């Protein structure tokens, strides 16, 4: 069982009569207090897989399967936006301004004569998904005819995700920072941070964009890269803690 509490992930594994709980921090840099107010705009998807009109294309079938029920390829941007928002909250370096929530609360409070005044937005964060790939290799050994044990599944999913991110000053629309980030199942800054049985950050809780573990893992890796890079750019002198790469044991849990 997995629970998300603040900037921590609690993973609970049950083995017969033994229960093990592991507390793991999201690997982002941290500040003592928020420095700026930021607004995260919804990511758009410019990757070829998001533009393809034929979901029956074998090259895209795995992606459509992984994203079924999650908003499809058009919903990837929203999922990634939610993940980045959660990661930036975990840094404690920014006040997150949610204009959608503001509009919703504004309408609700109008009946009581109350007004909601959102804070000034210091920076706007925009992004585009430039690469979204998912491939599967291997299959069942023995043609599924191995006695008793049945087929041995050796399928392996390979995922890749790339994004471009811009930080914009709302008063002038000047781009204060721009960078590209990517991760794949074979190469990742954080070793996919627990790609073993524990599943890293765990599904749900705003840390999943699909039904595929490999695709979710690379998405989380990219989001951690983006969040850390934004903090290092906007508030380097306010950082009080930097994450350490996961140990071998943490990767396996």
PASEBA-1860 file (N, C-alpha, C; in nm, 3 decimals):
! residues 253
1> XXXXXXXX> 0.084/-0.118/0.000/0.000/0.000/0.000/0.088/0.123/0.000 ~ 0.046/0.230/-0.077/0.126/0.348/-0.089/0.043/0.469/-0.052 ~ 0.097/0.562/0.027/0.029/0.685/0.063/0.121/0.802/0.040 ~ 0.062/0.917/-0.006/0.139/1.038/-0.025/0.106/1.133/0.088 ~ 0.204/1.173/0.167/0.185/1.265/0.278/0.284/1.379/0.262 ~ 0.234/1.498/0.223/0.324/1.610/0.204/0.426/1.578/0.099 ~ 0.554/1.598/0.134/0.661/1.568/0.040/0.718/1.431/0.061 ~ 0.643/1.343/0.127/0.695/1.209/0.156/0.606/1.104/0.094
9> XXXXXXXX> 0.666/0.993/0.064/0.592/0.878/0.014/0.608/0.766/0.115 ~ 0.497/0.712/0.162/0.503/0.599/0.255/0.469/0.473/0.177 ~ 0.563/0.381/0.173/0.541/0.255/0.104/0.527/0.146/0.209 ~ 0.416/0.074/0.206/0.393/-0.033/0.303/0.383/-0.164/0.229 ~ 0.473/-0.255/0.258/0.473/-0.386/0.194/0.441/-0.491/0.299 ~ 0.352/-0.586/0.265/0.312/-0.689/0.360/0.361/-0.824/0.311 ~ 0.440/-0.890/0.391/0.492/-1.023/0.359/0.451/-1.116/0.473 ~ 0.346/-1.200/0.449/0.295/-1.291/0.551/0.263/-1.211/0.677
17> XXXXXXXX> 0.337/-1.234/0.788/0.309/-1.166/0.914/0.395/-1.043/0.933 ~ 0.477/-1.009/0.833/0.569/-0.897/0.847/0.522/-0.777/0.765 ~ 0.520/-0.660/0.827/0.483/-0.537/0.759/0.600/-0.441/0.764 ~ 0.638/-0.388/0.648/0.753/-0.298/0.639/0.709/-0.166/0.580 ~ 0.738/-0.055/0.648/0.704/0.078/0.600/0.832/0.156/0.575 ~ 0.842/0.212/0.454/0.960/0.289/0.417/0.917/0.432/0.390 ~ 0.982/0.528/0.458/0.953/0.670/0.436/1.059/0.725/0.342 ~ 1.014/0.777/0.228/1.108/0.822/0.127/1.070/0.961/0.080
25> XXXXXXXX> 1.164/1.053/0.080/1.138/1.187/0.034/1.139/1.193/-0.119 ~ 1.054/1.280/-0.172/1.064/1.311/-0.313/1.198/1.380/-0.332 ~ 1.282/1.339/-0.425/1.419/1.392/-0.434/1.427/1.531/-0.497 ~ 1.373/1.631/-0.425/1.381/1.769/-0.472/1.455/1.853/-0.369 ~ 1.514/1.963/-0.416/1.580/2.056/-0.324/1.472/2.125/-0.241 ~ 1.513/2.180/-0.126/1.413/2.238/-0.036/1.460/2.373/0.018 ~ 1.360/2.460/0.040/1.385/2.592/0.098/1.320/2.600/0.236 ~ 1.368/2.692/0.317/1.312/2.709/0.451/1.171/2.768/0.443
33> XXXXXXXX> 1.147/2.853/0.343/1.016/2.915/0.326/0.998/2.956/0.180 ~ 0.873/2.974/0.136/0.849/3.014/-0.002/0.910/3.150/-0.034 ~ 0.962/3.163/-0.156/1.029/3.286/-0.199/0.944/3.362/-0.300 ~ 0.890/3.294/-0.399/0.813/3.357/-0.505/0.677/3.290/-0.521 ~ 0.586/3.365/-0.585/0.458/3.308/-0.625/0.469/3.268/-0.772 ~ 0.433/3.144/-0.803/0.443/3.097/-0.941/0.312/3.034/-0.984 ~ 0.289/3.036/-1.113/0.171/2.974/-1.171/0.218/2.875/-1.277 ~ 0.175/2.751/-1.264/0.214/2.647/-1.359/0.103/2.632/-1.463
41> XXXXXXXX> 0.136/2.666/-1.587/0.040/2.653/-1.696/0.037/2.507/-1.743 ~ -0.076/2.466/-1.798/-0.088/2.327/-1.844/0.006/2.301/-1.962 ~ 0.082/2.193/-1.954/0.174/2.155/-2.060/0.096/2.115/-2.185 ~ 0.143/2.156/-2.301/0.086/2.106/-2.424/0.177/1.994/-2.477 ~ 0.125/1.916/-2.569/0.202/1.804/-2.620/0.228/1.822/-2.769 ~ 0.356/1.840/-2.803/0.396/1.857/-2.941/0.466/1.733/-2.996 ~ 0.474/1.629/-2.914/0.537/1.504/-2.958/0.456/1.442/-3.072 ~ 0.524/1.369/-3.158/0.456/1.305/-3.272/0.343/1.214/-3.228
49> XXXXXXXX> 0.361/1.146/-3.115/0.258/1.052/-3.068/0.131/1.124/-3.026 ~ 0.140/1.252/-2.995/0.021/1.329/-2.958/-0.049/1.386/-3.081 ~ 0.022/1.391/-3.192/-0.035/1.447/-3.314/-0.091/1.340/-3.406 ~ -0.053/1.214/-3.382/-0.097/1.103/-3.468/-0.247/1.083/-3.456 ~ -0.314/1.082/-3.569/-0.460/1.070/-3.570/-0.508/0.926/-3.569 ~ -0.419/0.830/-3.596/-0.459/0.690/-3.607/-0.409/0.610/-3.488 ~ -0.493/0.592/-3.383/-0.450/0.517/-3.264/-0.424/0.369/-3.293 ~ -0.466/0.322/-3.412/-0.443/0.183/-3.447/-0.303/0.158/-3.499
57> XXXXXXXX> -0.227/0.261/-3.517/-0.088/0.248/-3.561/-0.012/0.163/-3.458 ~ 0.050/0.050/-3.500/0.121/-0.037/-3.404/0.226/0.038/-3.322 ~ 0.285/0.139/-3.382/0.388/0.215/-3.312/0.331/0.292/-3.193 ~ 0.201/0.320/-3.199/0.138/0.400/-3.094/0.044/0.319/-3.005 ~ 0.019/0.193/-3.040/-0.079/0.114/-2.967/-0.046/0.102/-2.818 ~ 0.082/0.084/-2.786/0.121/0.072/-2.645/0.093/0.199/-2.568 ~ 0.121/0.314/-2.632/0.096/0.442/-2.565/-0.052/0.461/-2.539 ~ -0.135/0.432/-2.640/-0.279/0.447/-2.623/-0.331/0.350/-2.516
65> XXXXXXXX> -0.274/0.232/-2.512/-0.313/0.134/-2.409/-0.276/0.184/-2.271 ~ -0.155/0.239/-2.257/-0.108/0.288/-2.128/-0.187/0.408/-2.079 ~ -0.240/0.487/-2.173/-0.309/0.611/-2.137/-0.461/0.595/-2.137 ~ -0.509/0.474/-2.164/-0.654/0.450/-2.164/-0.712/0.481/-2.027 ~ -0.816/0.562/-2.025/-0.881/0.596/-1.899/-0.813/0.707/-1.822 ~ -0.706/0.764/-1.879/-0.634/0.871/-1.810/-0.642/1.003/-1.887 ~ -0.729/1.008/-1.987/-0.740/1.128/-2.067/-0.671/1.114/-2.202 ~ -0.611/0.997/-2.228/-0.544/0.974/-2.355/-0.422/1.062/-2.373
73> XXXXXXXX> -0.370/1.065/-2.496/-0.249/1.143/-2.521/-0.271/1.291/-2.495 ~ -0.394/1.338/-2.511/-0.423/1.478/-2.486/-0.423/1.509/-2.337 ~ -0.435/1.405/-2.253/-0.436/1.426/-2.109/-0.299/1.417/-2.045 ~ -0.198/1.383/-2.125/-0.063/1.371/-2.070/-0.014/1.504/-2.014 ~ -0.043/1.612/-2.086/0.002/1.743/-2.041/-0.056/1.781/-1.907 ~ -0.185/1.753/-1.887/-0.249/1.785/-1.759/-0.189/1.703/-1.646 ~ -0.163/1.575/-1.674/-0.104/1.490/-1.571/0.035/1.536/-1.533 ~ 0.114/1.574/-1.632/0.250/1.621/-1.606/0.247/1.754/-1.530
81> XXXXXXXX> 0.150/1.839/-1.562/0.135/1.966/-1.491/0.106/1.943/-1.344 ~ 0.018/1.848/-1.315/-0.016/1.815/-1.176/0.107/1.764/-1.102 ~ 0.185/1.678/-1.167/0.304/1.623/-1.105/0.405/1.733/-1.075 ~ 0.424/1.827/-1.169/0.520/1.935/-1.146/0.472/2.027/-1.035 ~ 0.343/2.054/-1.031/0.288/2.137/-0.924/0.315/2.074/-0.787 ~ 0.294/1.942/-0.778/0.320/1.871/-0.652/0.468/1.874/-0.615 ~ 0.555/1.860/-0.715/0.699/1.863/-0.689/0.744/2.000/-0.641 ~ 0.690/2.106/-0.703/0.725/2.242/-0.661/0.674/2.272/-0.521
89> XXXXXXXX> 0.556/2.218/-0.487/0.506/2.233/-0.350/0.599/2.166/-0.251 ~ 0.651/2.049/-0.290/0.740/1.974/-0.201/0.871/2.048/-0.174 ~ 0.912/2.136/-0.267/1.036/2.212/-0.245/1.019/2.317/-0.137 ~ 0.897/2.361/-0.114/0.867/2.467/-0.018/0.934/2.599/-0.056 ~ 0.967/2.615/-0.184/1.034/2.736/-0.230/0.937/2.834/-0.296 ~ 0.813/2.787/-0.325/0.721/2.872/-0.400/0.580/2.866/-0.343 ~ 0.507/2.976/-0.363/0.363/2.979/-0.339/0.298/2.951/-0.474 ~ 0.218/2.847/-0.481/0.157/2.806/-0.607/0.023/2.877/-0.624
97> XXXXXXXX> 0.007/2.951/-0.732/-0.117/3.021/-0.761/-0.198/2.939/-0.860 ~ -0.318/2.901/-0.819/-0.407/2.820/-0.903/-0.523/2.908/-0.947 ~ -0.518/2.959/-1.069/-0.623/3.049/-1.116/-0.756/2.978/-1.137 ~ -0.752/2.849/-1.172/-0.877/2.775/-1.186/-0.949/2.768/-1.052 ~ -0.873/2.741/-0.946/-0.932/2.737/-0.812/-0.982/2.874/-0.771 ~ -0.909/2.977/-0.810/-0.948/3.114/-0.778/-1.083/3.147/-0.840 ~ -1.101/3.115/-0.968/-1.227/3.142/-1.035/-1.341/3.066/-0.972 ~ -1.314/2.943/-0.931/-1.416/2.860/-0.868/-1.459/2.920/-0.734
105> XXXXXXXX> -1.360/2.957/-0.652/-1.391/3.014/-0.521/-1.455/3.152/-0.532 ~ -1.415/3.227/-0.634/-1.472/3.360/-0.656/-1.623/3.352/-0.675 ~ -1.667/3.256/-0.755/-1.809/3.239/-0.780/-1.883/3.194/-0.655 ~ -1.820/3.106/-0.577/-1.885/3.054/-0.456/-1.901/3.162/-0.350 ~ -1.803/3.251/-0.340/-1.805/3.351/-0.234/-1.877/3.480/-0.271 ~ -1.912/3.494/-0.399/-1.984/3.614/-0.441/-2.118/3.626/-0.369 ~ -2.179/3.511/-0.340/-2.309/3.511/-0.273/-2.302/3.567/-0.131 ~ -2.184/3.561/-0.070/-2.169/3.611/0.068/-2.104/3.749/0.073
113> XXXXXXXX> -2.075/3.803/-0.045/-2.014/3.935/-0.048/-1.864/3.934/-0.023 ~ -1.805/3.816/-0.016/-1.661/3.806/0.007/-1.586/3.807/-0.125 ~ -1.462/3.854/-0.118/-1.379/3.859/-0.238/-1.250/3.780/-0.216 ~ -1.211/3.707/-0.318/-1.086/3.633/-0.315/-0.983/3.712/-0.394 ~ -0.874/3.747/-0.330/-0.770/3.823/-0.395/-0.646/3.737/-0.412 ~ -0.620/3.689/-0.533/-0.502/3.605/-0.553/-0.374/3.687/-0.539 ~ -0.266/3.625/-0.496/-0.141/3.698/-0.481/-0.080/3.733/-0.617 ~ 0.011/3.826/-0.616/0.082/3.863/-0.738/0.162/3.742/-0.787
121> XXXXXXXX> 0.160/3.719/-0.917/0.237/3.610/-0.975/0.372/3.663/-1.019 ~ 0.478/3.609/-0.960/0.613/3.654/-0.994/0.664/3.589/-1.122 ~ 0.628/3.461/-1.139/0.674/3.388/-1.258/0.565/3.293/-1.307 ~ 0.558/3.276/-1.437/0.471/3.176/-1.499/0.559/3.066/-1.557 ~ 0.520/2.942/-1.535/0.596/2.827/-1.585/0.516/2.759/-1.694 ~ 0.571/2.755/-1.813/0.504/2.690/-1.926/0.592/2.576/-1.977 ~ 0.530/2.481/-2.042/0.608/2.368/-2.092/0.541/2.296/-2.206 ~ 0.621/2.225/-2.282/0.572/2.143/-2.393/0.637/2.006/-2.387
129> XXXXXXXX> 0.557/1.903/-2.413/0.610/1.767/-2.422/0.662/1.749/-2.564 ~ 0.789/1.721/-2.577/0.851/1.710/-2.710/0.876/1.567/-2.753 ~ 0.877/1.474/-2.658/0.898/1.332/-2.690/0.814/1.247/-2.596 ~ 0.745/1.150/-2.652/0.662/1.057/-2.574/0.664/0.923/-2.646 ~ 0.744/0.831/-2.594/0.762/0.703/-2.661/0.749/0.587/-2.562 ~ 0.696/0.478/-2.610/0.683/0.357/-2.529/0.692/0.237/-2.620 ~ 0.791/0.151/-2.595/0.812/0.032/-2.676/0.822/-0.090/-2.586 ~ 0.790/-0.207/-2.644/0.795/-0.332/-2.567/0.876/-0.434/-2.643
137> XXXXXXXX> 0.966/-0.499/-2.570/1.049/-0.604/-2.631/1.028/-0.734/-2.557 ~ 1.062/-0.844/-2.622/1.053/-0.975/-2.557/0.913/-1.032/-2.562 ~ 0.892/-1.140/-2.487/0.764/-1.209/-2.486/0.771/-1.329/-2.394 ~ 0.691/-1.429/-2.419/0.686/-1.547/-2.335/0.780/-1.654/-2.386 ~ 0.861/-1.710/-2.298/0.951/-1.819/-2.335/0.873/-1.951/-2.337 ~ 0.911/-2.039/-2.427/0.848/-2.172/-2.429/0.711/-2.173/-2.491 ~ 0.670/-2.061/-2.549/0.539/-2.055/-2.615/0.424/-2.079/-2.520 ~ 0.446/-2.058/-2.391/0.339/-2.075/-2.294/0.309/-2.220/-2.265
145> XXXXXXXX> 0.399/-2.314/-2.301/0.371/-2.456/-2.284/0.456/-2.522/-2.176 ~ 0.522/-2.440/-2.094/0.604/-2.496/-1.986/0.512/-2.557/-1.881 ~ 0.530/-2.689/-1.850/0.442/-2.755/-1.754/0.442/-2.685/-1.618 ~ 0.326/-2.682/-1.554/0.304/-2.630/-1.420/0.331/-2.480/-1.411 ~ 0.452/-2.439/-1.446/0.489/-2.299/-1.430/0.422/-2.209/-1.534 ~ 0.386/-2.265/-1.646/0.329/-2.184/-1.753/0.436/-2.101/-1.821 ~ 0.396/-1.998/-1.892/0.492/-1.917/-1.967/0.573/-1.828/-1.873 ~ 0.699/-1.808/-1.909/0.785/-1.715/-1.835/0.785/-1.583/-1.911
153> XXXXXXXX> 0.732/-1.480/-1.851/0.718/-1.353/-1.920/0.847/-1.273/-1.907 ~ 0.909/-1.242/-2.019/1.031/-1.163/-2.019/1.011/-1.033/-2.096 ~ 0.888/-0.988/-2.105/0.861/-0.863/-2.173/0.923/-0.746/-2.096 ~ 0.969/-0.647/-2.168/1.031/-0.531/-2.108/0.985/-0.405/-2.179 ~ 0.934/-0.310/-2.103/0.889/-0.184/-2.161/1.000/-0.081/-2.154 ~ 1.016/-0.007/-2.262/1.113/0.101/-2.269/1.037/0.230/-2.296 ~ 1.052/0.328/-2.206/0.979/0.454/-2.220/1.077/0.571/-2.231 ~ 1.031/0.675/-2.297/1.111/0.796/-2.311/1.017/0.917/-2.306
161> XXXXXXXX> 1.059/1.020/-2.233/0.979/1.142/-2.224/1.073/1.262/-2.227 ~ 1.038/1.362/-2.307/1.117/1.484/-2.313/1.026/1.605/-2.303 ~ 1.071/1.711/-2.235/0.992/1.833/-2.224/1.080/1.956/-2.239 ~ 1.021/2.062/-2.289/1.084/2.194/-2.291/1.010/2.280/-2.189 ~ 1.084/2.354/-2.108/1.024/2.437/-2.003/1.072/2.580/-2.015 ~ 0.978/2.675/-1.998/1.010/2.817/-1.997/0.959/2.881/-1.870 ~ 1.037/2.971/-1.812/0.993/3.052/-1.700/0.977/3.194/-1.752 ~ 0.857/3.249/-1.738/0.824/3.379/-1.798/0.787/3.482/-1.692
169> XXXXXXXX> 0.835/3.604/-1.708/0.795/3.715/-1.623/0.663/3.770/-1.677 ~ 0.554/3.764/-1.599/0.423/3.801/-1.652/0.411/3.948/-1.691 ~ 0.485/4.038/-1.626/0.472/4.180/-1.658/0.525/4.213/-1.797 ~ 0.630/4.145/-1.837/0.696/4.178/-1.964/0.692/4.065/-2.066 ~ 0.648/3.944/-2.022/0.650/3.823/-2.105/0.792/3.784/-2.147 ~ 0.888/3.836/-2.075/1.029/3.801/-2.099/1.057/3.661/-2.047 ~ 1.128/3.583/-2.127/1.165/3.448/-2.085/1.289/3.457/-1.996 ~ 1.270/3.427/-1.867/1.379/3.437/-1.771/1.466/3.312/-1.771
177> XXXXXXXX> 1.409/3.201/-1.818/1.485/3.075/-1.815/1.420/2.978/-1.911 ~ 1.499/2.904/-1.982/1.448/2.804/-2.075/1.543/2.685/-2.077 ~ 1.486/2.565/-2.076/1.572/2.446/-2.077/1.493/2.325/-2.125 ~ 1.566/2.223/-2.165/1.505/2.097/-2.209/1.545/1.986/-2.113 ~ 1.454/1.893/-2.091/1.477/1.783/-1.998/1.426/1.654/-2.061 ~ 1.492/1.544/-2.029/1.444/1.415/-2.080/1.490/1.303/-1.989 ~ 1.422/1.192/-2.000/1.458/1.070/-1.926/1.408/0.951/-2.005 ~ 1.476/0.840/-1.990/1.434/0.716/-2.054/1.454/0.601/-1.956
185> XXXXXXXX> 1.397/0.489/-1.990/1.410/0.372/-1.903/1.556/0.327/-1.892 ~ 1.635/0.357/-1.993/1.774/0.312/-1.993/1.869/0.414/-1.932 ~ 1.831/0.541/-1.935/1.917/0.645/-1.881/1.832/0.744/-1.803 ~ 1.860/0.756/-1.673/1.779/0.841/-1.587/1.866/0.903/-1.479 ~ 1.842/1.029/-1.450/1.922/1.100/-1.350/1.913/1.036/-1.212 ~ 1.795/0.982/-1.181/1.774/0.927/-1.047/1.753/0.776/-1.050 ~ 1.799/0.711/-1.154/1.782/0.566/-1.161/1.637/0.525/-1.151 ~ 1.548/0.617/-1.197/1.404/0.598/-1.189/1.357/0.590/-1.045
193> XXXXXXXX> 1.444/0.613/-0.950/1.410/0.625/-0.808/1.317/0.517/-0.758 ~ 1.367/0.397/-0.756/1.292/0.287/-0.700/1.205/0.218/-0.802 ~ 1.263/0.168/-0.908/1.184/0.105/-1.013/1.156/-0.041/-0.984 ~ 1.188/-0.086/-0.864/1.166/-0.225/-0.829/1.023/-0.250/-0.786 ~ 1.006/-0.345/-0.696/0.871/-0.384/-0.656/0.795/-0.271/-0.590 ~ 0.868/-0.180/-0.523/0.801/-0.070/-0.455/0.742/0.031/-0.551 ~ 0.793/0.034/-0.674/0.734/0.122/-0.772/0.766/0.268/-0.753 ~ 0.876/0.300/-0.687/0.914/0.440/-0.674/0.815/0.520/-0.595
201> XXXXXXXX> 0.765/0.628/-0.655/0.674/0.716/-0.583/0.537/0.652/-0.560 ~ 0.509/0.547/-0.634/0.380/0.483/-0.618/0.275/0.547/-0.708 ~ 0.173/0.474/-0.739/0.068/0.524/-0.825/-0.023/0.616/-0.746 ~ -0.095/0.702/-0.820/-0.190/0.790/-0.757/-0.123/0.905/-0.686 ~ -0.205/0.979/-0.610/-0.152/1.090/-0.533/-0.091/1.199/-0.618 ~ -0.130/1.208/-0.745/-0.075/1.308/-0.833/0.063/1.275/-0.886 ~ 0.102/1.147/-0.880/0.235/1.107/-0.928/0.225/1.000/-1.036 ~ 0.116/1.003/-1.110/0.099/0.905/-1.217/0.030/0.970/-1.335
209> XXXXXXXX> 0.078/0.940/-1.458/0.013/0.993/-1.578/-0.041/0.882/-1.665 ~ -0.016/0.756/-1.627/-0.057/0.646/-1.714/-0.080/0.519/-1.633 ~ -0.104/0.410/-1.706/-0.118/0.278/-1.644/0.007/0.194/-1.665 ~ 0.114/0.259/-1.706/0.239/0.189/-1.736/0.349/0.235/-1.642 ~ 0.410/0.142/-1.570/0.512/0.176/-1.471/0.631/0.247/-1.533 ~ 0.679/0.198/-1.647/0.795/0.258/-1.711/0.769/0.403/-1.752 ~ 0.652/0.427/-1.809/0.618/0.562/-1.853/0.601/0.655/-1.733 ~ 0.539/0.605/-1.627/0.524/0.686/-1.506/0.660/0.720/-1.445
217> XXXXXXXX> 0.750/0.622/-1.446/0.881/0.644/-1.386/0.960/0.753/-1.458 ~ 0.959/0.751/-1.591/1.034/0.853/-1.663/0.968/0.990/-1.647 ~ 0.835/0.991/-1.633/0.764/1.118/-1.610/0.806/1.177/-1.476 ~ 0.814/1.092/-1.373/0.854/1.140/-1.241/0.997/1.189/-1.242 ~ 1.082/1.118/-1.316/1.223/1.157/-1.325/1.236/1.295/-1.389 ~ 1.163/1.317/-1.500/1.168/1.445/-1.568/1.115/1.556/-1.477 ~ 1.006/1.530/-1.407/0.947/1.631/-1.319/1.044/1.671/-1.208 ~ 1.114/1.574/-1.152/1.214/1.605/-1.048/1.325/1.691/-1.106
225> XXXXXXXX> 1.371/1.658/-1.227/1.472/1.740/-1.293/1.425/1.884/-1.310 ~ 1.302/1.899/-1.358/1.246/2.033/-1.384/1.234/2.112/-1.255 ~ 1.175/2.050/-1.152/1.154/2.121/-1.024/1.287/2.166/-0.965 ~ 1.386/2.078/-0.963/1.516/2.115/-0.907/1.583/2.225/-0.988 ~ 1.570/2.218/-1.119/1.631/2.319/-1.205/1.567/2.456/-1.184 ~ 1.436/2.460/-1.167/1.365/2.586/-1.144/1.410/2.650/-1.014 ~ 1.421/2.568/-0.909/1.467/2.622/-0.780/1.610/2.673/-0.790 ~ 1.695/2.594/-0.853/1.836/2.635/-0.866/1.848/2.765/-0.945
233> XXXXXXXX> 1.756/2.790/-1.035/1.760/2.911/-1.116/1.702/3.032/-1.042 ~ 1.586/3.012/-0.975/1.516/3.125/-0.916/1.553/3.153/-0.771 ~ 1.590/3.051/-0.697/1.614/3.073/-0.553/1.734/2.994/-0.502 ~ 1.850/3.002/-0.569/1.966/2.921/-0.526/2.016/2.954/-0.386 ~ 2.004/3.080/-0.344/2.055/3.120/-0.214/1.958/3.086/-0.100 ~ 1.840/3.037/-0.134/1.741/3.002/-0.032/1.735/2.852/-0.003 ~ 1.813/2.775/-0.077/1.812/2.629/-0.061/1.879/2.589/0.071 ~ 1.811/2.506/0.147/1.868/2.459/0.273/1.899/2.309/0.269
241> XXXXXXXX> 1.850/2.242/0.168/1.873/2.097/0.158/1.869/2.052/0.013 ~ 1.964/1.971/-0.023/1.966/1.911/-0.157/1.955/1.760/-0.143 ~ 1.882/1.695/-0.231/1.863/1.550/-0.221/1.989/1.473/-0.254 ~ 2.000/1.358/-0.195/2.109/1.267/-0.228/2.057/1.160/-0.322 ~ 2.138/1.117/-0.417/2.095/1.009/-0.507/2.054/0.887/-0.426 ~ 1.954/0.812/-0.471/1.909/0.695/-0.397/2.017/0.589/-0.387 ~ 2.018/0.521/-0.274/2.112/0.411/-0.257/2.065/0.290/-0.335 ~ 2.152/0.191/-0.349/2.115/0.068/-0.421/1.996/0.003/-0.356
249> XXXXX> 1.990/0.003/-0.223/1.880/-0.059/-0.152/1.748/0.015/-0.181 ~ 1.753/0.150/-0.183/1.633/0.228/-0.211/1.581/0.202/-0.352 ~ 1.671/0.185/-0.447/1.630/0.157/-0.585/1.557/0.023/-0.594 ~ 1.597/-0.071/-0.510/1.541/-0.207/-0.517/1.411/-0.219/-0.438 ~ 1.384/-0.124/-0.345/1.265/-0.136/-0.260/1.138/-0.094/-0.333
END
